[in-house]
Amino acid sequence: MKHKFKILTGLICLLTAPLINNAQTYIDVIINQPSLPPTPTITQSGDLLTSSSPTANQWFELSNGIIVGATEQTYTITVNGNYYVVVGDNNGCWSDSSNIISYFSNTQLIDANSSISLFPNPSSDLIYLNLVNFENKNITVEIVNSIGQSVFSKHFVTGVNNTTETLDITDFNNGIYMIKVKFGEDHRTFRIIKN
């Protein structure tokens, strides 16, 4: 007699019937677990993420979980966050999680006409702070390291239309820094990487 079993999870021990002379007959079960799909890797170009797997992707944001409907090879980021992907197969198995890509936009809108942007990010020496439509505003820039210590501060007044200020981070240790741009009672914070 042949039996076909589908084992989903757990440990199994099968006891066959009928009993013969009060002896129990056991059968060996060999379980061939299919291998997991290969772990994908993500590459990034601006706000576009690309999985190394051409099919069966499922995108996630670390804090918010699964991104419903995001199952293509590419995913366009719409909000700041930490993104990863897993790959499924026909057996219902899922790969290990890919590398995590952290995305934090370098441009923040202040209102319909004004914006602040930082570039390049990452940088090894100079970062440019571009302020659009900040007419004659007092601006304070503060850079804080990963343990909360202020490592740089600068105060300036913007010009008539657009102002670009250079921030020299050449002597900073490699790592992640937060740049706080204060104007009046408001501020914006950017995450930068020094490499």
Secondary structure, DSSP 8 states (H G I E B T S, - for coil): --------SS----EEEEEETTEEEE---------------EEEETTEEEES-SSSEEEEETTTEE-TT--SSEEE--SSEEEEEEEB-TTS-B------EEE--SEEESSSS-EEEEESSSBSSEEEEEEES-TT-EEEEEEE-TTS-EEEEEEEE--SSEEEEEEE-TTS-SEEEEEEEEETTEEEEEEEEE-
